[in-house]
Amino acid sequence: MDMQRRDLIGLALLGSLPAAGWAQEWPAKPVKIIIPSAPGSSPDRFTRLIAERLGKQWGQTVTVENRPGASTRIGAQEVARSAPDGYTLLSTFGTHTMAKLMNPNTPYDPVTDFTAITQYATPEVVMLVRSDSPYRSLKELAAGVKSSGRPMRYGHFGNGSSFHFYGLVVGRNAGIEVVPVAYKGEALHLNDLLGGHLDVSFNSVGTAIPHIRSGKLRPLAIVAPGRSKVLPDVPTFAELGYAGMERGGWFGFLAPAGTPPAIVDKVSRDIVAIINEPGLAKVMRDQGIEPVGSSPKEFERNIPVEVQQWEKLMREFNVKGE
């Protein structure tokens, strides 16, 4: 059954209920949240915290299942094919918008085959080296790579991911050769940096902060519009003159296209209320993640804009799909 027909059938079945009744009767069974990355990442950790609170509020089990691989396409495809009834949701991040750009044969459209629920956070991203690296600044790193005669190997979580492009932008601006090394999740390439298999890794601050505080890793620069409250001594890329590195990504929730608006609005309101809880908001900010809590309409407007931005970068760096 194709997605369009599935959505029409789902809407027809749900249409037999009064609009107000959708949200009142939902959820009547367990809810599943798919996250298209490996365990241990910042999106994974906060999705689980949110899911736990949603389960208590809804009186239903809310499970989180990891479906890493193919730069978020494996997990997203599962959700896109699910019934539009609110019982299968997608917790994802900025790479979601690149799926069709990276692989035109992707069997779903990241914009039209999903219903936006909320962007719940904006993460800060940090460029890291090991603490025993001779480089104490991005300038020293660039000079060292040039003098070594070998490229900078850096880790990212999938071809065409935001972290992939961050490294390419650094290479362009610093005038150095770079070699991107793709992984199924950011925790995996962070481990390889710790193990000495990479020169550099791009990671969300939340994932990297324990290793920074323990002295195992050294941050060189932050992808953010301003200095991090968590790492205030680390300069932003913008401060260092690196254009195109002013903004980080996003964490957000989506549902299959055709999910009833009453259910979408309920999930959105409940998630926004959770991330605005003082305790959880503090935990997020302490890990370099700013709570957002956008409305479905606001999030819906932003996603196509992101697609256009990434398409421009793909053309600039001639990044091909997988």
C-alpha positions, 0 to 999 in steps of 0.5 A: 500500500502506498503512503497516499492511499494509507493516509486516506484510509487512516483519515477515513477511519479517524474521520468517523470520530468527532474531532474533539474525541480524537485527543480525548480518547488517545492514547488508548494503547502504548505509543512507540517513538522511533529515533533514527540514531544509535543509543547514547546520543543527545537526541536519544537521551532526551527522547527517553526523558521525554518519553518517560514523562509522557508515559506517566502523563498519558497512563500508557507505556511509551517506548523508544526504539533506536533505528540507526543507519542511512543518515536517519532514513531507516528510522524515518521510513518506518515512521512514514509507513506507519498508520497516521494515528499517533501511535508511532512517532519520530524523534529526529534531528536536522539530518532528517531534512537531507534524506531526499537530497542525499538519496533521490530514491528515498521512498518518502519525502521528509516534508510531505510524508510527515506532520510536524509536532514540535522542535523541542530543542536547539543543540550546540555542537562542538569540535573536539580533539583528544586532550593529548593532541598538540593542538590547543586552538583551531588555528593551531590545528589548521597549521598542524594539518598543513605542515603534516602533509596529511588530511584531517580525519574527522568523525560524523554521523552519516553522509550528508549529516550536519556534522559531515558538512561542518567538517567540510566548511572547516576544511574550506575556510582553513584551507586544509584537506579533510577526510570525513569518516561516517558512523551510525551515531555520534556516540560511536565516532566520539568513542573512536576519537577517544581511542585515537582513530580520528583526529577530530570529532563533531559532537553535540555538547551534551554527548561530549561534556562528560569527556570534556569535564573529565579531561579526556577531550579538548573543545576547539570551537562551538557551532552556535550563534553565541558563546555556550553557557556550559563552555563559555571559554570556547570560541564560536566558529563565527568568532573565528571567522568561519562563515556558515557555522553560526547555527546548530541543528534541531531536535524535534518530533514528527508524526506520519502525514495525515495524523489528526490535528487534535492528536498532533496538538495534544502531543505538541502541548504535552511535550512543550510542557515537559521541556519547560519543566524547570528541572528538565529545562535546567538539565538541557541547558547544562548540556548545551541544549536550549529548550524551544517548544515550537508550535506544529505550524512554526516547525512545519514552516522551518523544515522546507527552509532547511531543505533549501539550505542543505541543498545549497551546501550539497552543490557547493561541496559536491556531496553525493548521495549514498 
